[in-house]
Amino acid sequence: METNTKLDKHGLLSDPIPDALIRLAVPMLFGMIAILMFNLIDTFFISLLGTNALAAVSFTFPVTFGLNCITMGMSVGISTSIGRLLGSGDTQSAARLTTHGLLLAVILMMLGSSLGFFTIDPLFTLMGASPDLLPIIHEYMTVWYIAIPLLVIPMTGNSAIRATGDAKSPAKIMIMAGLINGILDPLLIFGYGPFPELGVKGAAISSGISWAVALTASLYLLHRREKLLTVPVFRKLKADWQQILQIGAPAGLSNALNPLSSALLMTLLAAQGTASVAAFGAAMRIESILVIGMMALGSSLMPFMAQNLGANQPERAFKALFTAMRFAILFQLLIFIAMVPLSMPLASLFSQDTTVQAQLWHYLLVVPASYGLQAVCMLLISALNALHKTVNALIWNLLRLFGFMLPSAWIGSLYYGTEGLFIGIAFANIIGGLGAYLYARRLRKSTILATFTSS
């Protein structure tokens, strides 16, 4: 099938599939690392203020993540819709939907942050924050709630830019924001030079300033280069918002399931003892690095498939999915092999307690063996989002976390304690990955058949 090279300026519809996926995934990987460093830098400087400051800001993580799930959901809805439109060559509708999507995301975030702003004390009291932490939480969250709408446009706008096939520019924006935050954090938290000493409020202000810079860069690229911003068309506003919400709401809910399942796993581990909780906490930090490549690949697969589905090239879209799945299994197998000799040194690095070391070592020997098939399930969910089957994607994430992982972990913990729980997690990843692969094969057949029948 011939493609319009002017519309296919990033080669998603015509370049060799591995080349196109690599061009998307590598910048995305660096962008994700920048976000990871952004959070680590904030945590590091806040920890220097003392235990109370660190504990207070730690209480805010579930709330900030919950609100950011709105933005993540809208990003999926906007990205997949724009990708389809760009793939079909309808740039005018893509610009209209981008504009309407950004407007919707900002309105939803402003509503959420306004509600949060006026309920800081009762909400965090309900969450169990002690009275001595509430003033620190109030100081941080007051600024955060005011600033968070600034993050909506960079997050959703960068998703729109990636939908065109350009992953480098969003990565540069994220890295730039991370650098600005890293420079401002110590200046505003501790009051170096002419800057005031603001404590945790300084961390929130630093984040807000970095988000404002990212917002400016995203809007510039969307308007001047990608031509994806236009005057809102109010008679089509409702229809576009409905389309984005039909895709974005299940995607946002799906993202929220991950921390919920982790919290329930922590509850199971708490019954095993403090050492088990500490080992799992350290394992999660290591895992976030070990699977970040697959997260980048999954995020890159979505715009690739969306554009090709929009261009009526389902065979190419699914070829990319199965290419990504095969690569994920091989890549994560190599990661696992590398982890075998590194598992004990890493366990010793993260804790001096011999019990924690032993349990963390066991986790690193068992669970990474299943990361390849875990990635297969993650890639299927990305593909379902690209197909606008976000309810199916939500069901698969529910199945993976609450149908496979939690029951397997619970059964494993009943018979073999903490080690059994870790084996249960690995078993669930394997079962979920095999099921996802078989489902993807059926999905490919039905999608291609439906496309052929309609054409």
Helices and strands as residue ranges (DSSP letters): H 17-47, H 51-87, H 91-117, H 120-126, H 134-147, H 149-163, H 168-190, H 200-220, I 221-225, G 234-236, H 237-270, H 274-290, H 292-310, H 314-350, H 354-366, G 367-370, H 371-386, H 390-398, I 399-405, H 406-454
